[in-house]
Amino acid sequence: MRFTRRRFVQAAGAAAVGISLPLKAQTGPIRLGLMTVKTGPLASGGIDMERALVMYLRERNGTLAGRKIELFVGDSGGVPAQARTKIQELVEREHIQVMIGPLATAEALAADDYIRQQQLLTLSVAAAEDMTQRKPNPWFTRGTSTSSQCAQPLADYCYKQLKMRRMAVIADDIPYGHEMCAGFQRVLEDLGGKIVQKTFPPLTVPDYGTYLAQLKTNIDGIFLGFAGSNGFRYLRQFNEYGLRGKVTPVGGMTALDEAVLRNMGDEALGIVTSCWYSAELDNPINRKFAAEFRSEFKYDPGFYAAATYVEAAVLEATLKAIQGRVEDKEAFMKTVRGLKVDTARGQVRFDQYGNVVGNVYIRKVERKDARLVNSVIHTYPDVSQFWTYDPKEFLKNPVYSRDFPPAKNLEP
């Protein structure tokens, strides 16, 4: 089935699923917005977000908790100011009642005050740390992870299992990259390791040659905190510069996402990454989701596709619990944050700040059936956004950034 219009209305005529709705106004369609990215370096993931969400709704005949769903899609182009404008259009022109997205951390931060003003029910894919930490947004729930939530256990794995002690980090020069590298640095250094080099290329840098020429080689490994297609671009040049075998790369949750892994070759084999999802997860929901996504689009679902598929499951469970009454915003928020939901990533629940608590998977790129996959090699269960730190003590510190924690071990 092709979906070519900006507005896609799920009009399949499924009947209500046995729920008696007391008010007539609550039998009309629910207007659902998706804020994604369909142009620019983040587009591969943003398109996957839309594909997976459309798939989820189609599997349910366009109906959740007895109410039809009308889906409206906005494209930010990966520009934070444009994301805010597009969200405003979805709210004020399309009258959406609940939103899934946005994709990028900077986009969520740019729209934070507007989400608060409009009391917009938001199931976020964006990893913006402080929206579920020091400045929690009461209308914002995240079923994926904060920027650092998967990087922190990877640092633990690198130190304890891979025996890495001296490392570098590199990431896109955006809040997501800063926060991810900061969490990795904090855990590694608290364990006794050192981050001796930090680099943040612009998101749209045309070439990584300058950064590769400056990369230290007297280190155990380098953490890649790239998003979109940038991890693919960096690793290809990394190999061209003859660095493979001299420095071991490990990746954050989007550096070797399945959305870009399909375009890679042997240069990706053996690389360890961490994420809250892998297409190889062996649970009933994911087996069905991954097989159907692969059948339709000819590649595996990754972080971005799974993100909207998971958020849609959270949305459906919430709507069922409140009998479809999305108009009752207070009930929606109270309910969603008290749920335990089985999803394609495994069971999820939420902390008091609206952020997910769930498994984080350590993965290794392997070849399977003539394609590259992220095979799960270790699971960290029930990972909080605060890792193993005491939440009250964690929140006394500044938000993760380029400057915190301070880089005390950098070498010239």
N, C-alpha and C positions, 0 to 999 in steps of 0.2 A: 504494500500500500504506500502511495506517495503522499507526502505532506508538503505542499509547496507554498501555501499561504502563510503570511505572518501570523494570522489568527487561525488556529485549528480548533474546531468545535467538535468535541466528542459527542456525536449525535446518535450513537447506536442505541436502539430502543430497548434497553434492559428494564425489566420491572423492578420494583423495590424488593429488597431481600427479606421481607417478613418483619420489618420494623415499622411500628405504628408511630407516625409523626403527628404530634398533637396540633401543630399550627400549620395552616395552609401555606404561609410564607416560607416554611421550611421544607416544602416539597419542590421548590424551584431549583434550577441548576445552581451549583456552586461554581463561582468564577475564580479559577486558579491561575495565578501568574507564574511564569518561569522566567527568571532573569539570568541570561546566559551570555556567552561570547561566541559569535559565529564568524568573526573576522579578526585577523592579526595572529600573533604567535600563540595565543591561548585557544585558537578556534577549534583545533582537533578535539580537545577535551570538551569544549562548550557544545559542539555539535553532538557529541556522545551523550551529554546530559539530556538534550532534547530527545534523542532517539530512544533512550532507555525510559524516559518518563512517558512518552507516547506509547511505548510497548506495554508498560505497566497498566495504563488506562485502557488500552485496547483489550488486554487480557481480561479485564473486568467489564467489558462492554461499555466503557465510558461512564460507569456508575460506581460510586463509593458510598457505602452506608445508606443505600436506597435513594441517593440523589445523583442526577447526572452531573458530569463535570464538563465545564467549558474551559478550555486551556488557551491562554494568551501568552505569546512569547516575545520577550524583548531582547535585543542584542546591544550590549554595551560597547562592543569593539575592544574590550579590555581597558577602556578609559574610565577611571573612577568618576569624573564629573558627568560623563555621559551615562554611566550606570544610574546615578541619582536621577538624572532627567528621565531616563526610560522607566525607572520605577515609578516616578511621579506620573508619567503617562499611563502606566498600567493601572494605577490607583484612581486617577482623576478622570481618565477618558474611558478606560475599560472596566472600571469599578470592580477590580479584583478584591476578593475577600481574604485570600491567603496566598502567600508567595513561597515558592521554592527557589533558592538562590540568595544572593548572587554567587558567582563563581569565585572571584578573587578577593583576597583580604582587603586590599585598598578600596575596592568597590563597596564592601560592607561598611568599612569605616566612613566612607563618604556619604553613605545613606543612613547612618546610624540615627542622626537626629530626626530625619524624616520618618523613619520607621517608628520612632517613639511618638512623634506628633500625630501620626495617622493611626497609631495602635494597630499596625499592620502585622497580622499573624505571619511569622516568618520561620520557615524551616531552611536553615542556611547550609550551603555547601562551603562558603567562604570560611577561612580558618582564623579570622581576626581574633587574637587572644583576648584583648581586654573587654570585648563584648560579652564574654562569659567569665570575666575575672573581676578587675577592680571597678569597672563601669558596666555592670551587667545590664543588658537591655531586656526589660520585662516582657517584650513581645518577640523575643529571638530565642530559638532553640536549634541546637546543632547536633545532627546525628552522624556526622563524619568524624572530624577531629579538629582541635586547634592546630596551628602551624607546627608546634613543637611536640605534640602529643605522641607522634610516632618516631620523631627524631630522638627523644630522650631514651626510650628502650633500645634503639639502635646503638646509641653511644655505649650503653651498658653491655650490649652484645659485642661490640667492637673491642672493648677493653677486656672483658672476661673470656670471651670465646675466641676472638681473632687475635688477641694479645697485642692490639695496637696501642701505642703509647704516645707517639709524636704524629700529629695529624694536621692537615690543612682543611679549610672549608671554602667552598665557592658556591655562590647562589645569585640569582637575579637580584638586582638592586631595587627591591620592592619590599613592603612590610612582611609579606609571606616568607621571602628569603631570609630577611633579617631575623625574624622570630624563630624560624626553623633552625638556623645555624646557632643561634644563641642557646636554645634548649640543648642542642647536641653538645656544644662547648661546655655548658654548665655541668652536665652529667659526667662527661669524660674527665673534666678537670677535678671534679669532686672525688672521682675514683682514683685520681693520681696521674692521669694523662695530661698532655699539653696540646693546645692548639697554637701552632707556631706561625701560621699564615692564614689570613682572611682576605678574600677577594669578592667584590660585588660588581660584576659587569652590568651595564644597562640591560633592561629587558629586551630591547630591540637591537642589541649590538650585532653588527653584520658579520663579525669574525672574532674568533677567540685566540688568534695567534699571539697577540701581545700577552695575554694572560697565561697561556701555555708556556711561553718563553720564560716567564718569571716564576713558574711553579718550582718550588723546592723539590728536590728528589731524595734528600736525606730524611725522608719521613716514611711512616708505615702505611699511610693511606690518606685519601682525600674524600671528604664528604661532599656530595653533589646535591645542592638544594634547588635544582631547576624546576620550572613548571613548563607545561605545554610541550612544544617541540624542541626546547633549548637543550634538554639533556641529551637528546639524540645528536644535535649539532655539535655539542661540546665533545661528546665521546668519540665521534667520528674524527674530529681534528686531534683529539688526545692520542688516538692510534696513529694518525698520520705523522705526528711529531715523535713517534717512537717511544712514548711514555708507558705503554702497557708492558708490564713486567718489571718496570722500575718503581712505579707507584701504584698501589692498589686502590681503585675507586670503590666507594660504597655510596648508596643513594637514598635520598629521602623519598617520601611517599609518591611523588609525581615525576621523579627524575627518569625512571624507566617504566613509565605507565604503559599498559597494554596498547593504548592509543598510538604510541610512537614505537613501541617494541616491534610491531609488525613491519616497520620499515628498516629494521636493523639486521645486522648479520652477526658473524662470529665475534665481532668486537664487544658484544654485550654478554657473551657466555661467561657464566661464573660470577657475575657481579651480584653482590648482596645488597638488598634494599629492605626498607621496612614500610609497612602500610597497614591500614585497618582492613584491607581487602586484597584478595587475589582471585582471579578467575578460576584458579585451581582449588579453591575451598570446597571441601567435600561435605556439604550439608544439603538437605533436600531442596531448599529454596534456591540456593545458588546453582546446584546442578541443572535445574530447569531453566533458570535465568540465563546462565552462561551458554547453554546449548542452543537456546532459542535466539539469543543475540548473535551468536556465531553463525547460526544458520541463515539469519536474515542479512547480516552485514559482512560476513566472511572474515571476521577477526574477533578476537576475544574482548569482552568488556573489561574495562579497567576502572581506575579511581573515579573518573568523571561520570561514566555510565552508571556504576554502582551507586554513586552518591545520590542521584535522583531516584533510582530504584529503591534505595533504602529510605530516603525521605518520604517517598510516596507510601511506603509501608507504614511508616510512623504516622503519616497523615490519615491513612485509612483506619488504623487502629484507634486513633483519637476520635475520628468521626463516628466510628461504631460505638465507642464508649459513651459519647454524648448524644447518641441517636441522630447524628447528622446536623446538629444545631451549631453550625459554624458561626452563626450570627451572635452567639453568646461567647464573646471573646474571652471573658474571664474564665468561663468553664473550660474553654478550649485550652488555655494556657495552663491552668491547674491540672487538667487531665493529661496533657502531653508530657508534662514534666514528671508525672507519677507513673508512667507506663514502663512495662517491660515488653519488648517487642522482638519476636523472631524475624530476622531479616536475612538477606543474602550474605551479609557479613558476619552473621551469628546474632546472638541475642544482644540487645542494647537496652540500657537504662540511662537515666539522666541525673546529674547532680543538682544541687540546690541553685546553681547558677544557670542551668539550662544547657549544660554541655554533656555530651555523651560519655558514658563509661562502657568500654567494650574491649574486645580482644585487639591486640596489635600483633601482626604477623611478620616474622623475619623471612625473607624470600630470597631465592637464588635463581638467576636466569639459566634455564636449561632448554634443550631442544626436545620437543615432543611432537610426534606425528608431523614432522617437517616444518614446525613453527616454533618460535621462541615463546616460552611461558615463564611466569614467576612462580616457581615451585615453593611451597611453604616448607621451611626447614626448622622453624621454632615458633612457638606461640607464647606471647606474654598475655595472660588472662586479665580481664577487668582492669584495663589501664585507665587511670584518671588523667585529666589534664594537668594535675599537680604531680604526676609521677609518684615517687615515694615520699615526697616532701610533705610536711604538714601544711595544709591549705592556709591557715592563718599566717604562718611564717612566710610562706610563698608570696602571699599577697602584700606583705610589708615591703617587698622589693619592687623596683620599677618593672614595667612590662618589658619582656624580652625585646631587644632591639640591636642595632649596630653597636651600641655603646654599653649595653648591659646583657650579660655580665661583662665587666671590664676585661680587656684582652691583656693579661699580665705576662703572657709567655710568648708574645710575638717576637720573631727574630728578623733582623735586617736581611 
